[in-house]
Amino acid sequence: MTKKERKIAEDKQETEKANEEKEEKKEEKSDDRIKALTKEVEELQKKLKEKEKEIEELRDKLLRQQAEFENYKKFLDSEMEKFKCLANESLIKDLLPVLDSMELAIEDLKKRKSQELEGIKCIYQQMFKVLENHGLKPIQALGKMFDPYYHEVVAKVPSSLPEGIVVEELQKGYMLNLNVIRHSKVKISAGKGDGENG
C-alpha cells in the first residue's frame, strides 16, 4: 500500500469515524429530544387530567346550583301561592257577613213578596259565584251528624231525630279550599226529652 493509498484509507477511516460520531451525536440528540418530548407529553397529559377533573367538578357544581335554583323557584312559587291564599282568605272572611245580610234580605223579601227579590237574588248569586270560583264552599249541616270539625253547637233541643243530628242551622259555615274558615252554628238533637242550652 502506498503512501497515497494509506492517506486515502486514513481519510476514509476518519470520514467514517466522523460520520459515525455525527450519527451517534444525532442519535443522542434524538434520544434527548424524544425524552424531552415524552416528558412534555406526560406533563401535558397530567395537566389535561387535572383540567378534566376541574371541568367535571365545575359541571357538578353548576348542576347543583341549577337544582338549588329550581328548588328556590319552586319554594318562591309555593310561598307566593300561600300568600295569595291568605290574602283571599282574609278578603273572603270579610265578605261573609255581607253574604249573611244578603241571605237575610232575600228571606225577608220572600216573606213580603217584594219586587226587589229577583234583583237581590241575582246580585247574591253573582257574588257567591265569584267567591265559589276562589274556592269558597258552604258547609252542609242540616240533617247531618254533628262534626266538631265543621259545626259549632249553640244549643241542644228535643227532637224525634237521633241524638247529635243537626236540626237547625243558625249561621252558615264555609270552607275555603280544604280549610274551614267559619264553622256552622247549629242546634243539634238531644234525642227525645228535654233540651239544654250549650
Buried (B, 14 or more C-beta within 10 A) or exposed (E): EEEEEEEEEEEEEEEEEEEEEEEEEEEEEEEEEEEEEEEEEEEEEEEEEEEEEEEEEEEEEEEEEEEEEEEEEEEEEEEEEEEEBEEBBEEBBEBBEEBEEBBEBBEEBEEEEBEEBEEBBEEBEEBBEEBEEBBBEBBEBEEBEBBEEBBBBBBBBBBEBEBBBBBBBEBBBBBBEEEBBBBBBBBBBBBEEEBEEE
